[in-house]
Amino acid sequence: NPSNIAGEGGIVFVISFLFFYWLLSNSKIFANSVNFNIVPRYYIFFISLISLGLLSYIDDKFELSKKIRFIFKIIFCYISLSALNFPIFEFIPIKLEYLIVIFVWIYIINTTNFIDGLNGVLASNGITFFIGSLIIINHFNLSDNYFILINFISLVLIISFFLFNFPKPYIFFGDTGSISLGFIIGYVIIYFFSIDIFLPVVFLYIYPLLDVSLT
């Protein structure tokens, strides 16, 4: 019964993401080529992801207050600003830029959370996003394996989820997976912005953002 395992797919996604990132980043292929120095305090991203995943898993089980969830989203997105390079836009005051980035990040998280529940929708949008992201990485010859691994592992895991979610749904991500996935997608989008890649990235996730906004 999918309703009984709504959050289980999500917690498996978070644990698998962290495990495979640790495994691959320490493998012979990537051990000497993952440049963590390119991103300040990269570990904050992983700490926030774990924290949001745990919070969302508790919410899946015990239904936390919406206000509590919203406050923690703000906190973890704010903390994770230190895992990105600023300023992004030179013409915007830095404090205003922080506020805009937090708003956009939470909007992406909530959009991703909203589209989970209909067979294959979350997974298909996630697949197209990460495929497009890897194409952009290749097109701009980005050699940052830290960032490549985030996209590649997310793509592989979301494809695996798709196989169990469509056409017959054996499992859903629940809040645990959809909020964690939205957090990763938001991070990827803002990361692209921080290295001056804008328009191609906007189009990667424009459909779910517009669809949810208009709905």
C-alpha positions in Angstrom: 0.0 0.0 0.0 1.8 3.2 -1.2 0.2 5.3 1.6 1.9 3.2 4.2 5.4 3.9 2.7 4.9 7.5 1.6 8.0 8.8 3.4 10.1 5.7 3.0 11.1 6.4 -0.5 12.2 9.9 0.6 14.4 8.7 3.4 16.0 6.1 1.2 16.7 8.9 -1.4 18.5 11.1 1.2 20.5 8.3 2.7 21.5 7.0 -0.7 22.5 10.4 -1.9 24.8 11.0 1.0 26.2 7.5 0.8 27.0 7.5 -2.9 28.4 11.0 -2.7 30.8 9.9 0.1 31.6 6.7 -1.8 32.3 8.4 -5.2 34.1 11.4 -3.9 36.5 9.1 -2.1 36.9 6.7 -5.0 40.0 6.4 -7.1 38.2 8.2 -10.0 37.3 11.3 -8.1 39.4 11.3 -4.9 41.9 13.8 -6.3 39.7 15.7 -8.6 36.8 16.8 -6.4 37.7 20.4 -5.7 35.9 21.4 -2.5 37.8 24.7 -2.4 35.7 26.1 -5.2 32.8 26.3 -2.8 33.1 27.9 0.6 31.9 25.6 3.4 30.5 22.9 1.1 29.8 20.7 4.2 27.0 23.1 5.2 25.0 22.0 2.2 25.2 18.4 3.4 24.4 19.2 7.0 21.3 21.2 5.9 20.2 18.4 3.6 20.4 15.9 6.4 18.6 18.2 8.8 15.8 19.0 6.4 15.5 15.3 5.5 15.1 14.3 9.2 12.7 17.1 9.9 10.6 16.1 6.9 10.7 12.5 7.9 9.3 13.4 11.3 6.7 15.5 9.6 5.7 12.5 7.4 5.2 10.5 10.6 3.7 13.0 13.0 2.5 15.9 10.9 4.3 18.9 12.3 2.9 22.5 12.3 3.2 24.3 8.9 4.7 27.3 10.7 7.4 25.1 12.3 8.3 23.6 8.9 8.4 27.0 7.2 10.6 28.4 9.9 13.1 25.6 9.6 13.2 25.9 5.8 14.1 29.5 6.2 16.8 28.6 8.8 18.4 25.9 6.7 18.3 27.9 3.5 19.8 30.9 5.3 22.6 28.7 6.8 23.3 27.2 3.4 24.0 30.6 1.9 27.5 30.1 3.2 27.9 27.1 0.8 27.5 29.4 -2.2 29.6 32.2 -3.7 28.2 35.8 -3.3 27.5 38.3 -4.7 25.6 36.9 -7.7 24.3 40.3 -8.9 26.7 43.1 -8.5 23.9 45.7 -8.7 21.9 44.3 -5.8 22.8 45.1 -2.2 24.2 41.9 -0.6 21.6 41.7 2.2 18.7 42.1 -0.3 20.3 39.4 -2.4 20.4 37.0 0.5 16.7 37.7 1.0 15.8 37.1 -2.6 17.9 33.9 -2.8 16.2 32.5 0.4 12.8 33.3 -1.1 13.6 31.7 -4.4 15.1 28.6 -2.7 12.1 28.0 -0.5 9.7 28.6 -3.4 11.6 25.9 -5.4 11.4 23.5 -2.4 7.6 24.1 -1.9 7.0 23.7 -5.7 8.9 20.4 -5.7 7.0 19.2 -2.6 3.7 20.2 -4.3 4.1 18.1 -7.4 4.8 14.9 -5.5 1.7 12.6 -5.3 0.8 12.2 -8.9 2.4 9.2 -10.6 5.7 10.1 -12.3 5.3 13.9 -12.2 8.0 14.6 -9.6 10.3 12.0 -11.0 9.9 13.1 -14.6 10.6 16.8 -13.8 13.6 15.8 -11.7 15.0 13.6 -14.5 14.7 16.4 -17.1 16.2 18.9 -14.7 19.3 16.9 -13.9 19.8 15.7 -17.5 19.6 19.4 -18.6 21.9 20.4 -15.8 24.5 17.9 -16.9 24.2 19.1 -20.5 24.8 22.7 -19.4 27.8 21.5 -17.3 29.2 19.8 -20.4 28.4 22.8 -22.7 30.2 25.3 -20.5 33.1 22.8 -19.9 32.7 23.0 -16.1 35.2 20.7 -14.5 34.0 21.0 -10.9 33.4 17.3 -9.9 31.9 18.4 -6.6 29.0 19.9 -8.6 29.0 17.1 -11.3 28.6 14.4 -8.6 25.6 16.2 -7.0 23.8 16.2 -10.3 24.8 12.8 -11.5 23.9 11.0 -8.2 20.6 12.9 -8.0 19.8 11.8 -11.6 20.5 8.1 -11.0 18.5 8.0 -7.8 15.5 9.9 -9.3 15.5 7.5 -12.3 15.4 4.6 -9.8 12.5 6.2 -8.0 10.7 6.7 -11.3 10.7 3.0 -12.0 8.7 2.4 -8.7 6.5 5.4 -9.1 5.2 5.1 -12.7 2.9 3.9 -14.2 1.8 2.0 -11.0 3.0 3.8 -7.9 4.5 1.4 -5.4 6.1 4.3 -3.5 6.0 8.0 -3.1 8.7 10.4 -1.9 6.5 12.1 0.7 7.8 15.3 2.3 11.1 13.6 3.2 12.1 13.1 -0.4 10.3 15.9 -2.2 11.6 18.6 0.2 15.1 17.2 0.1 15.0 17.0 -3.7 13.7 20.6 -3.9 16.5 21.7 -1.6 19.1 20.0 -4.0 17.4 21.5 -7.1 17.4 24.9 -5.5 21.0 24.6 -4.6 21.9 23.6 -8.2 20.0 26.5 -9.7 21.5 29.1 -7.4 25.0 27.5 -7.8 24.6 28.0 -11.6 23.6 31.6 -11.0 26.7 32.2 -8.8 28.9 31.2 -11.8 27.1 33.5 -14.2 24.9 30.9 -15.9 21.3 32.1 -15.9 18.9 31.7 -18.8 19.5 28.0 -19.6 19.0 27.1 -16.0 15.8 29.0 -15.6 14.3 27.0 -18.5 15.2 23.7 -16.8 12.6 24.1 -14.0 10.3 26.7 -15.5 7.4 24.3 -16.2 6.7 23.1 -12.6 7.4 26.6 -11.3 4.8 28.2 -13.6 2.4 25.3 -13.3 2.3 25.4 -9.5 2.3 29.2 -9.4 -0.7 29.5 -11.8 -2.5 26.7 -10.0 
